[in-house]
């Protein structure tokens, strides 16, 4: 393994395998060609052309969401989309714009819609240097079971903002109270584009750092993390270099932390791969 | 102006206007088509094809450098390349690889060779918050005269490493002694690809942060900076948003600082433009 392997794994997107999903003239997703073909039997909702798929369902956000949802139900029956999670994401051409529709979280990668999340690095400084809190994902997680993870991470669901998602996930996943999470500092975003089993993961992670007091010990409340461990940050980075123990995109988040905190030496042979590989330009 | 305008200005590269310069099978530059055409009369050094230009001069690094240098002399006479600066850059397919030849700094953009530099954010914290040292470039600088600049910045010349360049420029440009510059922390790199008057600027900036003591006052020693000023970091960022007062790529370096230090709010409408716009992927 190498740092570049992790970056490549999250950026294995191949434009030749994909057609855009458009609403009007705006792109709202990236459909793998097999997924595009599977939409051809829903002509009231999607018009499938060789070079693109148009969303043709009409009406307000509720009406379009309901029309797409019927398609998603059929895709679930066909095992093209995993059982949904009763959590919807807003689908829009760009962050901050009004949503065109709401989509079940389980179907987001099928349509290659951009998915936004938050990720929190919880760290503390002691005489041994920087320490990072690392969690282990529960064995029943659908995505990346048993993998090592950041202290707090979660998708930004419909109706939640970035800060509200962070506060909610911080409380549920790690028992971080509101009085503590409000000290978290936004430090950038990571962007990547990855083909997975379902389709295309167009990922945007808003990253926060939170320096935690020595007496703080995280406590999981939603069953998604089996335990937390405080690890020397330098050990986390060397474990990322050598193993596949961390969830795919968490490798990128910790490398971003390492860069910003001077944990990667300028003479590291992968320095520029890391420094230039965590922020795929958004269109 | 906006943050995105500055990012776009540094990434106005259009692949349709350019052909690769290759050595063997490896790309070592990006030639604007008019520049490629101008090389056709040096067939012993460059073989110009419609879709690429091959470096055909043979021999060791010294021999190839001398052959290219003769071409550069002719280009200077034709005013295609500015008068050179007696400083050469190592030209290689990738950072860390052995150089194919050395090239006069003035000609680097003509060939679209990747140019590496260092950039130092010098800051201090006081009761008013984060303060940044900002310099004003001398009126006789060839590039971006009179523009505002970072505390220390410089190109990485042939034979110098990153840290050695930083130490040298820190002493010459701002009077920062070795005992202080060794505390500078590497915090990432900025990458951009820009067409300018001469050709293509394929820029990589290694970025450092240095927290400076209250008693430190920079002193320029090489005449390249007319004065330094300590400014509130928040004012620097708002001035970048509103004006074109800073050198083109310095806008990106200070935006990178702002992101990492939590000076950009997550609700800033340009947050994702900045977070995803400072690190063009390297090939």
Interface residues (C-beta under 8 A of the other chain):
Chain A: X95 X96 X161 X162 X163 X185 X186 X187 X188 X189 X191 X204 X206 X259 X260 X261 X262 X264 X265 X266 X267 X269 X271 X272 X273 X275 X276 X277 X278 X279 X280 X281 X282
Chain B: X95 X96 X161 X162 X163 X185 X186 X187 X188 X189 X191 X204 X206 X259 X260 X261 X262 X264 X265 X266 X267 X269 X271 X272 X273 X275 X276 X277 X278 X279 X280 X281 X282
